[in-house]
Every structure is written in C-alpha cells, then in structure tokens.
Amino acid sequence: MRNTKPAFRYRFTFFQRQFLSHMIIAVLILSLVGVGLTYNFKQNSYVQKKNELNSASNGIVKSLQKEDNPAASLLFLRTFLREQNIAFILMNPSGEVEYKDVAAVSSPLKNKSFIDSLHNKINGLKGVQSFVVDENTKSPYVVSARSIRTKAPKESLYLFVYSLLPGLSQGGKQIDQTILYTLIAAFFLAIVVSWLISRNLSRSVNMLRQATKEISLGNFTTRSHGGRSDELGDLSQDFNRMAERLEAASLKLEQFEQRRVRFLVDVSHELRTPLTSIRGIIEGFKNQLITDPEEQRKYFAIIEKETFRLIRLINELLDLEKIQNGQFTLKSEAYNALELLEVIAESLEVLIEEKNLQIQISCRSDIEIYGDYDRLTQIGINLIKNSIQFTEYGTIRVTATMNETETMIEITDTGRGMSKQELEFIWDRFYKSDPSRAKEKSETGLGLSIVKQLVTAHHGSIEVQSELGIGTTFRLKFPRKRL
C-alpha cells in the first residue's frame, strides 16, 4: 500500500483571521462608499445641468411665442448661452433642421448619429423631457427637448437645448481622482486600525491559550489576567473560576490521597496486629506451650478482643461503602428520644466509667425523633464515643429539644477541643485529628464521615463548634414526620 502525504493546508492564526475579516469589511464598505459618492456626484451634475437647460429652453420658448420676429432675441440668447457652453437646435415634425447654432459646443451637429438621436425623440415627445446622448463616450451631452408653436409663422417645431455634461467628462475625472485618493487613504488607515484591533484581540486569546496550556500541564495556580469588559473578559473570568475550582479539587484530591495512603497503612497495621497476636496464641496452644487453665482463659480473652476489633473495622468499612453507594434502606419511624438516648448511654457505660467521666441527658419524655432506629443509634454512639475519646475529665451533656418542624440534639463535651483547621477536615474519610491517640484506641477515622452520611440520608443537618482547651459541641437537626 502506497503512503500518501497529507495535502498541505495553510494554518490561519486567530490574528490573521481577524485582520483578514476586518480588511474584507473595510474594502466592502469603502467600495460601496466610493460607488455611492461617484454615482451621487454624477447624478447631481446631471440634475444641475438639466435645470440649466430647462431654464434656457424656457427663455427660447418665450422669444419664439411672443415676438413676431424673434431673430434678434435668438441672437442675444445664442450669445448668452454660448458663454454657458449651451446650444440649441429647432426641428420640424419631419426631422428637418430649421435652426441650429453651428458654432457652439464643439458642434456635435457634425455627427449624424447625434442628429438621428434627436430625431428619434420627436415621436412620443410630450412636455419637457431630458436625456443623455452619447452617454458612454468621452463627450456625453445632456439634452432638454420640448415641442413649441411659434407665433409667426404659426407652425409646430421641436426645440432641443443641449450641453456637454461635465460630471461625465473631464470634470468628472478630477472628482473621480479625488474620491479614489480619499478611498486609498481610508484603506491604509483601515489597515492600521484593523491591525491594532486584531492584535489586541489576538493578545487576549493568546494569554488565555497560554493559561489553558499551563492548566493542562497541572499548574492549577495559573490565572488569566485579561482586563477586558467584553465577552473575552467574561471568558477570562469564567476560566479563572474554573481554575480556582480545579485548584481546590486538586488540593482536596491530594489531601484525600494522603489520608487514603495513611488509612491503608493504619488498616494494614490494625489487621496485622490482631492477626499476629491470634496466630501466636494459636501456635502456643498447638505446641502445648500454654497448659495452665488460668493462662488459657487469659489468652482466649485476648483472641476474643482482637476478633471484635477486626469485626468492627470490617463493619465500618462495609457501612461506609454501602452509605456512599446508596445500597442501604432507612426504615424510618417515630421513636421516643429519651429512651433512645438512654440506650446509647448504657451501651457506652463501660467506656465512660473507664475514664471516670459523667454523661447527662436532658430530654423531655414527650420528645420524639423520626428516623431509622439502628442508624440513629449508630449516629449517637459514634458522636458520644468521639467525645469520650477526646475528653480526659468532666461531663458529656446530651440535650434534646423539639419544635413544630424538627428535633434538635446537642452533644457537648469538656474535651481538648479542635482548631479551625481541624474543623475543616473532620467530615473527611480517614481523617484523624490526633493520629497517635487514634492509633492507640484502634480508631479508623471513619466514624464522623459515617455520621455525616447518615444524617444527610435522614434529610437532616449537623454542625460542629469547638474551641481548643474548652470543648466541642455537635448540633444535629432531624425533620419531624409529616402527618
């Protein structure tokens, strides 16, 4: 198979396209203006000359119709009109010349075609008519024709008053040259203006293109600095907003990746530690190294504890996956809030007593909370466990209130609190505000992320307020069941 080279295709830049389009528009406009000016000048010249001929024709008609012997008047008129480069001729209905001014106007009467042109106008001549003879030649003539009736002798004649049309001859050439020079100057001025406008537009597009190239290379801090107020300026602003979102998304993705890697390391450690412990104990039993009944009970308890840790870690991972993929169903009903909170407090009583903390529940017996019982319990346990983890002494207060539209729950502790920077990330998966402590307590950093997802699934909201050294407050709102 023979390889064929692709046909060469010239690449027009944005500047070239803009410049060429401006020039085409400029040429079209200048051409129209030039044609319009030329036509207007020639038309004005024709109208002006026609009016002059009609005025002269009226004077000749008056002399022929009012005087018995108009020869003297015609001689005077001929001398006067000759100074204005105007002449006239009289024809009878048969086309024969009755009177002509032979010496005037470079004598077109010597040209038979001129006489024939006048003769052809006799038939159908009504009133005063004007026309051009030899229009496409170097010497066009404007003619004003009319029929008259002389006083003595009474007969019908046809009067033709004619003159050279300066707008279509030598005078017109000067005007045409002036218009041409003006259009050429305007054309070069249009080139300069078009070049400046095109360069300005091209510069803005190139700046935006360069910024786009930087974004494609991963430099999300790049911004377009065009200060235009037109659509290109709007495009530049939209680009900057897009770049800001990409930068934020890139930063968040980077942080997520760092936490994911840390989470995988932590999970690997969390899985390896209990499994290693369980394996060692099993090896001891297998090789009959542990024979004392008291020691056996101790190691069985360790195996049970490590097994619970593994189950809890796996359950949290599965829960988060189901919640994020929408693979769980909420069985929502109205429950007594006080009873729910007391059950949660009882389930965490051992942890509370281990740290010598107190938990106080403030809730009226008529307050209800609407939602899935198991998931509401999971939310309460995760939040109170979080308070227990970061509180060394003091009291954890749980308060529930209700209004016409929603049920509010507040969980307040006297723990170490969190900084503003920590508050920005507490809902993110795998985040641990105190990695060393979380590692000691076998925390995965998934608890608050699960809480956020579950509250959202209940169409509720959760907020947090915290100060370092003072404590933290979680505020939850759940919509009430609509009757």
FIBAVEX-719008 format. One line per field, with one value per residue (C-alpha): residue number from 1; x, y, z; residue in one letter. Coordinates in nm, 4 decimals. Each point is the difference from the previous one (the first is absolute). Layout:
FIBAVEX-719008
i: [NUM	...] .
east: [X	...] .
north: [Y	...] .
up: [Z	...] .
aa: [A	...] .
***
This chain:
FIBAVEX-719008
i: [1	2	3	4	5	6	7	8	9	10	11	12	13	14	15	16	17	18	19	20	21	22	23	24	25	26	27	28	29	30	31	32	33	34	35	36	37	38	39	40	41	42	43	44	45	46	47	48	49	50	51	52	53	54	55	56	57	58	59	60	61	62	63	64	65	66	67	68	69	70	71	72	73	74	75	76	77	78	79	80	81	82	83	84	85	86	87	88	89	90	91	92	93	94	95	96	97	98	99	100	101	102	103	104	105	106	107	108	109	110	111	112	113	114	115	116	117	118	119	120	121	122	123	124	125	126	127	128	129	130	131	132	133	134	135	136	137	138	139	140	141	142	143	144	145	146	147	148	149	150	151	152	153	154	155	156	157	158	159	160	161	162	163	164	165	166	167	168	169	170	171	172	173	174	175	176	177	178	179	180	181	182	183	184	185	186	187	188	189	190	191	192	193	194	195	196	197	198	199	200	201	202	203	204	205	206	207	208	209	210	211	212	213	214	215	216	217	218	219	220	221	222	223	224	225	226	227	228	229	230	231	232	233	234	235	236	237	238	239	240	241	242	243	244	245	246	247	248	249	250	251	252	253	254	255	256	257	258	259	260	261	262	263	264	265	266	267	268	269	270	271	272	273	274	275	276	277	278	279	280	281	282	283	284	285	286	287	288	289	290	291	292	293	294	295	296	297	298	299	300	301	302	303	304	305	306	307	308	309	310	311	312	313	314	315	316	317	318	319	320	321	322	323	324	325	326	327	328	329	330	331	332	333	334	335	336	337	338	339	340	341	342	343	344	345	346	347	348	349	350	351	352	353	354	355	356	357	358	359	360	361	362	363	364	365	366	367	368	369	370	371	372	373	374	375	376	377	378	379	380	381	382	383	384	385	386	387	388	389	390	391	392	393	394	395	396	397	398	399	400	401	402	403	404	405	406	407	408	409	410	411	412	413	414	415	416	417	418	419	420	421	422	423	424	425	426	427	428	429	430	431	432	433	434	435	436	437	438	439	440	441	442	443	444	445	446	447	448	449	450	451	452	453	454	455	456	457	458	459	460	461	462	463	464	465	466	467	468	469	470	471	472	473	474	475	476	477	478	479	480	481	482	483] .
east: [0.0000	0.1486	0.0270	-0.1442	0.1093	-0.2799	-0.0780	0.1608	-0.2462	0.0912	-0.0739	-0.1714	0.0699	-0.2687	0.1749	0.0065	-0.3662	-0.1021	0.2183	-0.1235	-0.3655	0.0470	0.1696	-0.2750	-0.2627	0.2032	0.0419	-0.3718	-0.0978	0.2504	-0.1125	-0.3624	0.0883	0.2093	-0.2707	-0.2593	0.2012	0.0752	-0.3601	-0.1240	0.2398	-0.0943	-0.3678	0.0311	0.1946	-0.2719	-0.2831	0.1815	0.0696	-0.3568	-0.1366	0.2303	-0.1197	-0.3638	0.0453	0.1675	-0.2758	-0.2646	0.1746	0.0155	-0.3658	-0.1092	0.1864	-0.1493	-0.3564	-0.0236	0.1982	-0.0899	0.3652	0.1995	0.3291	0.1499	-0.1027	0.1362	0.3288	0.0237	-0.0939	0.2492	0.2794	-0.1022	-0.0400	0.3281	0.1767	-0.1620	0.1025	-0.3639	-0.1390	-0.3374	-0.1591	-0.3512	-0.1545	-0.3284	-0.2200	0.1743	0.3332	0.1450	0.2163	-0.1624	0.2621	0.3273	0.2834	0.2869	0.2841	-0.0888	0.1056	0.2639	-0.2815	-0.1343	-0.2314	0.2762	-0.0683	-0.2910	-0.0696	-0.0628	-0.2625	-0.1594	-0.0199	-0.1860	-0.2290	-0.0938	-0.1231	-0.2582	-0.2549	-0.1631	0.1506	-0.2346	0.0717	0.3621	0.2292	0.3676	0.2389	0.3683	0.1451	0.3275	0.0034	0.2787	0.2337	0.2536	-0.2419	-0.3485	-0.2690	-0.2993	-0.2996	-0.3208	-0.2722	-0.3490	-0.2561	-0.0917	-0.2276	0.1419	-0.1968	0.0953	-0.0204	-0.2152	0.1534	0.1002	0.3674	0.2115	0.2600	0.3121	0.2277	0.3234	0.3314	0.3007	-0.0397	0.3112	-0.0682	0.0382	0.3001	0.3135	-0.1467	-0.1140	0.3502	0.1331	-0.2777	0.0618	0.3680	-0.0786	-0.2363	0.2570	0.2797	-0.2340	-0.0983	0.3647	0.0875	-0.3009	0.1085	0.3473	-0.1535	-0.2323	0.3069	0.1593	-0.3206	-0.0751	0.3531	-0.0266	-0.3417	0.1022	0.3241	-0.1912	-0.2478	0.2768	0.2003	-0.2966	-0.0647	0.3694	0.0111	-0.3037	0.1516	0.3265	-0.1916	-0.1961	0.3266	0.1328	-0.3186	0.0369	0.3525	-0.1391	0.0816	-0.3398	0.1237	0.0088	-0.2423	-0.0964	0.0732	-0.2001	-0.1697	-0.2572	-0.3666	-0.1408	-0.0735	0.3723	0.0145	-0.2961	0.1754	0.3146	-0.1994	-0.1726	0.3417	0.1319	-0.3004	0.0568	0.3707	-0.0901	-0.2322	0.2612	0.2610	-0.2336	-0.0930	0.3660	0.0922	-0.2889	0.0934	0.3589	-0.1118	-0.2368	0.2778	0.2279	-0.2712	-0.0810	0.3623	0.0185	-0.3266	0.1284	0.3116	-0.2125	-0.2442	0.2878	0.1451	-0.3383	-0.0544	0.3555	0.0207	-0.3049	0.0644	0.3614	-0.1126	-0.2668	0.2445	0.2599	-0.2546	-0.1235	0.3581	0.0445	-0.3105	0.1016	0.3460	-0.1469	0.2005	-0.3066	-0.1283	-0.1001	-0.3819	0.0335	0.2410	-0.2294	-0.2970	0.2180	0.1065	-0.3535	-0.1111	0.2737	-0.1129	-0.3608	0.1032	0.2128	-0.2770	-0.2484	0.2480	0.0242	-0.3773	-0.0544	0.2562	-0.1492	-0.3548	0.0933	0.1567	-0.3045	-0.2352	0.1796	0.0018	-0.3734	-0.0876	0.2040	-0.1424	-0.3596	-0.0215	-0.1939	-0.3622	-0.1245	-0.2992	-0.1127	-0.2453	-0.0631	0.1872	0.0138	0.3176	0.0587	-0.0154	0.2353	0.2563	-0.0109	0.0643	0.2997	0.1359	-0.0353	0.1884	0.2904	-0.0109	0.3156	0.2043	-0.1319	0.0879	0.3485	0.0820	-0.1976	-0.2271	-0.3641	-0.2775	-0.3099	-0.3129	-0.2464	-0.3117	-0.3743	-0.1867	-0.2343	0.2757	0.0076	0.2623	-0.0854	0.2384	0.1511	0.0537	0.3252	0.1507	-0.1033	0.1629	0.3134	0.0118	-0.0341	0.2605	0.2572	-0.0385	0.0047	0.2958	0.1807	-0.0664	0.1175	0.3193	0.1055	-0.1274	0.2288	-0.2237	-0.3315	-0.3495	-0.1597	-0.3420	-0.2657	-0.2972	-0.3071	-0.2667	-0.2824	-0.2047	-0.2720	0.2277	0.3072	0.1708	0.3330	0.2699	0.3128	0.3007	0.2462	0.3229	0.2779	0.2803	0.3077	-0.1959	0.1051	0.1669	-0.1629	0.2285	-0.1074	-0.3678	0.0385	0.0901	-0.1876	-0.2682	0.2551	0.0608	0.3129	0.0601	0.1335	0.0435	0.2507	0.1579	0.2096	-0.2996	-0.2240	0.2573	0.0099	-0.3791	-0.0162	-0.1982	-0.0317	-0.1017	-0.3302	-0.2413	-0.0822	-0.0087	-0.2614	-0.1956	-0.0057	-0.1250	-0.2709	-0.1283	-0.0204	-0.1885	-0.2579	-0.0362	0.1474	0.2974	0.2978	0.2235	0.2996	0.1421	0.3254	0.2698	0.3393	0.0174	-0.3722	-0.1887	-0.2138	-0.3733	-0.1772	-0.3451	-0.2287	-0.3381	-0.2438	-0.3286	-0.3129	-0.2356	-0.2590	-0.3539] .
north: [0.0000	0.3332	0.2708	0.3322	0.3251	0.2108	0.3052	0.3185	0.2250	0.3487	0.0675	0.3337	0.1471	0.1798	0.3316	-0.0679	-0.0970	0.3101	0.2273	-0.1532	0.0259	0.3656	0.0776	-0.1697	0.2021	0.3192	-0.0650	-0.0691	0.3135	0.2196	-0.1451	0.0734	0.3489	0.0666	-0.1223	0.1978	0.3211	-0.0360	-0.0740	0.2865	0.2461	-0.1018	0.0077	0.3482	0.1184	-0.1356	0.1603	0.3343	0.0019	-0.1083	0.2939	0.2384	-0.1344	0.0176	0.3651	0.0813	-0.1862	0.2115	0.3228	-0.1201	-0.1062	0.3429	0.1738	-0.2233	0.0201	0.3707	0.1766	0.0280	0.0147	-0.1886	0.0074	0.2808	-0.1683	-0.3349	0.1640	0.1512	-0.3297	-0.1887	0.2342	-0.0256	-0.3774	-0.0486	0.1471	-0.2799	-0.2610	-0.0548	-0.0236	-0.0779	-0.1304	0.0195	-0.2845	-0.0295	-0.3075	-0.1554	0.0101	0.2757	0.2566	0.3463	0.1747	-0.1049	0.1611	-0.1403	0.1786	-0.1105	-0.2877	-0.1532	-0.0495	-0.3517	0.0729	-0.1189	-0.3462	-0.1609	-0.2395	0.2991	0.1423	-0.3431	-0.0334	0.3285	-0.0912	-0.3301	0.1872	0.2017	-0.2789	-0.0281	0.3259	0.1468	0.2977	0.0569	-0.3008	-0.0355	-0.2721	-0.0702	-0.0559	-0.1885	-0.0867	-0.2575	0.2211	0.2601	0.2790	-0.0743	0.2627	0.0830	0.0992	0.1761	-0.0537	0.1431	0.0789	0.3667	0.2030	0.3219	0.3247	0.0899	-0.1992	-0.2305	-0.3403	-0.2887	-0.0415	-0.2058	0.1750	-0.1887	0.1843	-0.1893	0.0288	-0.2112	-0.1786	0.0904	-0.2599	-0.2737	0.1459	0.1872	0.1532	-0.3430	-0.1393	0.2481	-0.0890	-0.3706	0.0481	0.1890	-0.2756	-0.2652	0.1674	0.0414	-0.3673	-0.1089	0.2092	-0.1420	-0.3510	0.0385	0.1517	-0.3026	-0.2277	0.1697	-0.0024	-0.3626	-0.1037	0.1690	-0.1505	-0.3474	0.0114	0.0982	-0.2861	-0.2448	0.0984	-0.0711	-0.3363	-0.0952	0.0878	-0.2197	-0.2758	0.0124	-0.0192	-0.2988	-0.1690	0.0503	-0.1511	-0.3025	-0.0486	-0.0132	0.3551	0.0807	0.3241	0.1632	0.2876	0.2040	0.3709	0.1494	0.3246	0.0126	0.0858	-0.1907	-0.3704	-0.0813	0.1609	-0.2127	-0.3073	0.0925	0.0301	-0.3328	-0.1551	0.1359	-0.1387	-0.3357	0.0126	0.0806	-0.3009	-0.2221	0.1216	-0.0680	-0.3417	-0.0825	0.1004	-0.2004	-0.2997	0.0244	0.0161	-0.2901	-0.2060	0.0735	-0.1065	-0.3062	-0.1106	0.0641	-0.1881	-0.3002	-0.0019	0.0256	-0.2682	-0.2264	0.0503	-0.0468	-0.3250	-0.1231	0.0646	-0.2071	-0.2680	-0.0308	-0.0157	-0.2605	-0.2071	0.0040	-0.1151	-0.2755	-0.1149	-0.0095	-0.2162	-0.2168	-0.0683	-0.0442	0.2927	0.1329	-0.2652	0.1956	0.0495	0.3571	0.0877	-0.1652	0.2126	0.3094	-0.0757	-0.0950	0.3443	0.1601	-0.1957	0.1121	0.3657	-0.0006	-0.1740	0.2723	0.2638	-0.1633	-0.0347	0.3658	0.1225	-0.2086	0.1065	0.3683	-0.0411	-0.1845	0.2589	0.2893	-0.1752	-0.0740	0.3534	0.1634	-0.2300	0.0330	-0.3750	0.0249	0.0747	0.2103	-0.1407	0.3276	0.0189	0.2322	-0.0994	0.1419	0.2085	-0.0470	-0.3792	-0.0003	0.2202	-0.2119	-0.3172	0.1665	0.1180	-0.3503	-0.1562	0.2367	-0.0213	-0.2126	0.2501	0.2885	-0.1682	-0.0891	0.3723	0.1072	0.2229	0.0880	0.0153	0.2135	-0.0329	0.2906	-0.0999	0.0206	-0.3280	0.1234	0.0819	-0.2244	-0.0535	-0.1315	-0.2314	-0.3472	-0.1343	-0.1860	0.2874	0.2603	-0.2178	-0.0258	0.3811	0.0524	-0.2647	0.1358	0.3596	-0.0826	-0.2403	0.2853	0.2222	-0.2743	-0.0487	0.3663	0.0791	-0.0798	0.1304	0.1766	-0.0590	-0.0872	0.1670	-0.1209	0.2344	-0.0617	0.2567	0.0122	0.2558	-0.0216	-0.1049	-0.1749	-0.1727	0.1429	-0.1896	0.1553	-0.1987	0.2111	-0.1119	0.1623	-0.1579	0.1460	0.1629	0.0478	0.2767	0.1704	-0.1929	-0.3315	0.0969	0.0299	-0.3691	-0.1870	-0.1237	-0.1336	-0.3718	-0.1378	0.3282	-0.0220	0.3194	-0.1764	-0.2904	-0.1248	-0.0214	-0.1448	-0.2699	-0.0937	-0.0263	-0.1926	0.2840	-0.0052	0.3594	-0.1124	0.0698	0.3681	-0.0555	-0.2712	0.2340	0.2743	-0.2397	-0.1446	0.3411	0.1106	-0.3197	0.0971	0.3434	0.1553	0.2245	-0.0049	0.2827	0.0122	0.2743	-0.0424	0.1920	-0.1318	-0.0761	0.0610	-0.2730	-0.0905	0.0167	-0.1972	0.1276	-0.2327	0.0779	-0.2646	0.0868	-0.1185	-0.2477	0.1792	-0.1002] .
up: [0.0000	-0.1034	0.2622	-0.1054	0.1536	0.1443	-0.2074	0.1235	0.1762	0.1055	0.3655	0.0518	0.3405	0.1969	-0.0692	-0.3758	-0.0056	0.1923	-0.2109	-0.3260	0.1043	0.1002	-0.3307	-0.2020	0.1854	-0.0481	-0.3751	-0.0416	0.1901	-0.1852	-0.3355	0.0782	0.1202	-0.3113	-0.2361	0.1916	-0.0072	-0.3715	-0.0849	0.2182	-0.1598	-0.3529	0.0846	0.1507	-0.3053	-0.2264	0.2011	0.0172	-0.3721	-0.0759	0.1997	-0.1863	-0.3347	0.1030	0.1045	-0.3320	-0.1837	0.1726	-0.1158	-0.3595	0.0040	0.1259	-0.2818	-0.2685	0.1302	0.0848	-0.2717	-0.3685	-0.0974	0.2646	-0.1939	0.2130	0.3219	-0.1165	-0.0906	0.3480	0.1632	-0.2146	0.1085	0.3671	-0.0076	-0.1790	0.3041	0.2060	-0.2590	-0.1007	-0.3521	-0.1564	-0.3197	-0.1500	-0.2022	-0.1835	0.0347	-0.3024	0.1780	-0.2158	0.1785	-0.0037	0.2117	0.1510	0.1919	-0.2013	0.1766	0.3522	0.2147	-0.2237	-0.2527	0.0603	-0.2941	-0.2284	0.1381	-0.1869	0.2867	0.2283	-0.2441	-0.0341	0.3784	0.0228	-0.2894	0.1655	0.3050	-0.1971	-0.0066	0.3384	0.1296	0.2601	0.2186	0.0997	-0.0095	0.0853	-0.1125	-0.0650	-0.3447	-0.0509	0.3721	-0.0249	-0.2009	0.1070	-0.0998	0.1338	-0.0522	0.2129	-0.2104	0.1051	-0.2635	-0.0378	-0.2715	-0.0640	-0.2257	-0.1432	-0.0293	-0.3613	-0.2033	0.2058	-0.0225	0.2315	0.0704	0.2376	0.2126	0.1162	0.2428	0.0705	0.1796	0.0934	0.3371	0.2037	0.2650	-0.2611	-0.1792	0.1005	0.3176	0.1129	-0.0352	0.2533	0.2412	-0.0595	0.0762	0.3195	0.1124	-0.0930	0.1977	0.2975	-0.0128	-0.0230	0.3057	0.1834	-0.1041	0.1518	0.3112	0.0201	-0.0241	0.3006	0.2065	-0.0928	0.0930	0.3400	0.0762	-0.1204	0.1985	0.3146	-0.0430	-0.0908	0.3065	0.2291	-0.1673	0.0181	0.3711	0.0612	-0.2149	0.1950	0.3283	-0.1329	-0.0953	0.3532	0.1425	-0.2295	0.1386	0.3536	0.1100	0.1524	0.1567	-0.3445	-0.0569	-0.3039	0.0531	-0.2877	0.1020	-0.2779	0.0558	-0.3009	-0.0584	0.0094	0.3428	0.1115	-0.1400	0.1930	0.3241	-0.0651	-0.0632	0.3300	0.1872	-0.1658	0.0933	0.3621	0.0157	-0.1615	0.2474	0.2924	-0.1401	-0.0604	0.3539	0.1421	-0.2134	0.1180	0.3620	-0.0562	-0.1559	0.2931	0.2461	-0.2107	0.0038	0.3732	0.0453	-0.1941	0.2163	0.3151	-0.1157	-0.0939	0.3453	0.1668	-0.1870	0.0416	0.3766	0.1109	-0.2593	0.1134	0.3623	-0.0752	-0.2066	0.2787	0.2563	-0.2311	-0.0546	0.3775	0.0415	-0.2948	0.1436	0.3508	0.1361	0.1847	0.2384	0.3105	0.0039	0.1275	-0.2790	-0.2535	0.1125	-0.0258	-0.3549	-0.1047	0.1192	-0.2090	-0.3083	0.0602	0.0392	-0.3144	-0.1942	0.1025	-0.1187	-0.3417	-0.0298	0.0944	-0.2520	-0.2802	0.0916	-0.0113	-0.3416	-0.1314	0.1526	-0.1626	-0.3373	0.0186	0.1081	-0.2747	-0.2679	0.1261	0.0638	0.3261	0.0870	0.2906	0.1881	0.1516	0.2875	0.2949	0.3170	0.3496	0.0102	0.3755	-0.0225	-0.3014	0.1733	0.3190	-0.2030	-0.1669	0.3363	0.1487	-0.2917	0.0643	0.3793	0.0211	-0.2029	0.2062	0.3285	-0.1237	-0.0326	0.3101	-0.2120	0.0520	-0.2585	0.0492	-0.2117	-0.0129	-0.1938	0.0659	-0.0135	-0.2771	-0.2512	-0.3043	-0.2682	-0.3457	-0.1809	-0.0269	0.3533	-0.0678	-0.1972	0.2595	0.2645	-0.2134	-0.0355	0.3764	0.0874	-0.2448	0.1208	0.3731	-0.0493	-0.1730	0.3034	0.2363	-0.2002	0.0221	0.3516	0.2947	0.2769	0.0391	-0.1318	-0.3322	-0.0327	-0.2428	-0.0497	-0.2149	-0.0933	-0.2529	-0.1898	-0.2640	-0.2837	0.1413	0.2910	0.1210	0.1895	0.1516	0.1206	0.1999	0.1617	0.2049	-0.2018	-0.1648	-0.2828	-0.3613	-0.1990	-0.2997	-0.2322	0.1535	-0.0298	-0.3778	-0.0337	0.2721	-0.2435	-0.2482	-0.0179	0.1702	0.1854	0.3561	0.2000	0.2277	-0.1941	0.2940	0.2345	-0.2694	-0.0623	0.3676	0.0085	-0.3300	-0.1643	-0.3802	-0.0690	-0.1563	0.2880	-0.0675	-0.3751	0.0546	0.2325	-0.2648	-0.2670	0.2245	0.1139	-0.3631	-0.0881	0.2657	-0.1704	0.3132	0.0690	0.2347	0.1165	0.2297	0.2197	0.1857	0.1899	0.1000	0.3712	0.0538	-0.1829	-0.2986	-0.0761	-0.2753	-0.1020	-0.1931	-0.1539	-0.1264	-0.1746	0.1759	-0.1647	-0.2139	0.0859] .
aa: [M	R	N	T	K	P	A	F	R	Y	R	F	T	F	F	Q	R	Q	F	L	S	H	M	I	I	A	V	L	I	L	S	L	V	G	V	G	L	T	Y	N	F	K	Q	N	S	Y	V	Q	K	K	N	E	L	N	S	A	S	N	G	I	V	K	S	L	Q	K	E	D	N	P	A	A	S	L	L	F	L	R	T	F	L	R	E	Q	N	I	A	F	I	L	M	N	P	S	G	E	V	E	Y	K	D	V	A	A	V	S	S	P	L	K	N	K	S	F	I	D	S	L	H	N	K	I	N	G	L	K	G	V	Q	S	F	V	V	D	E	N	T	K	S	P	Y	V	V	S	A	R	S	I	R	T	K	A	P	K	E	S	L	Y	L	F	V	Y	S	L	L	P	G	L	S	Q	G	G	K	Q	I	D	Q	T	I	L	Y	T	L	I	A	A	F	F	L	A	I	V	V	S	W	L	I	S	R	N	L	S	R	S	V	N	M	L	R	Q	A	T	K	E	I	S	L	G	N	F	T	T	R	S	H	G	G	R	S	D	E	L	G	D	L	S	Q	D	F	N	R	M	A	E	R	L	E	A	A	S	L	K	L	E	Q	F	E	Q	R	R	V	R	F	L	V	D	V	S	H	E	L	R	T	P	L	T	S	I	R	G	I	I	E	G	F	K	N	Q	L	I	T	D	P	E	E	Q	R	K	Y	F	A	I	I	E	K	E	T	F	R	L	I	R	L	I	N	E	L	L	D	L	E	K	I	Q	N	G	Q	F	T	L	K	S	E	A	Y	N	A	L	E	L	L	E	V	I	A	E	S	L	E	V	L	I	E	E	K	N	L	Q	I	Q	I	S	C	R	S	D	I	E	I	Y	G	D	Y	D	R	L	T	Q	I	G	I	N	L	I	K	N	S	I	Q	F	T	E	Y	G	T	I	R	V	T	A	T	M	N	E	T	E	T	M	I	E	I	T	D	T	G	R	G	M	S	K	Q	E	L	E	F	I	W	D	R	F	Y	K	S	D	P	S	R	A	K	E	K	S	E	T	G	L	G	L	S	I	V	K	Q	L	V	T	A	H	H	G	S	I	E	V	Q	S	E	L	G	I	G	T	T	F	R	L	K	F	P	R	K	R	L] .
***
